[in-house]
Amino acid sequence: MTEKTLIPRMATINEAAEITGLAKYFIRQLALTNKVKTIKAGKKYLINVDKLIEYLNAEQEQEAELLNSSADIKKIV
């Protein structure tokens, strides 16, 4: 019985910024506030790139739901 261990794709903050096109500062804040999975290796944070992308997609879905729900709001005169 051989089980495959999935190794997550990890990247430094600079590499994650290049992959996603986001600012390094924003990714660093996500890491420091534990909004994305990270590992501290020495002085560097390694970001789980797949979890970062999941987080960003979830944020976009929440914004879209908010916009759709605000369409039901009617102006009171």
Secondary structure, DSSP 8 states (H G I E B T S, - for coil): ---------EEEHHHHHHHH---HHHHHHHHHTTSS-EEEETTEEEEEHHHHHHHHHHHHHHHHHHHHHHTT-----
